[in-house]
Amino acid sequence: MGETTVLLSQSHYVIIHYTVIIHYTMP
């Protein structure tokens, strides 16, 4: 169960990270 939580946390972080990059790269 702990591994699933970590996986979801990392996935959520990656989504936010790429969203920010796209936002600043293509305003």
PEUR-V907552 format. One record per backbone hydrogen bond with DSSP energy under -0.5 kcal/mol. NH is the residue of the N-H (numbers start at 0). CO is the residue of the C=O. If there is no record, write none. Layout:
<<NH,CO> <NH,CO>>
This chain:
<<4,0> <5,1> <6,2> <7,3> <8,4> <9,5> <10,6> <11,7> <12,8> <13,9> <14,10> <15,11> <16,12> <17,13> <18,14> <19,15> <20,16> <21,17> <22,18> <23,19> <24,20> <25,21>>
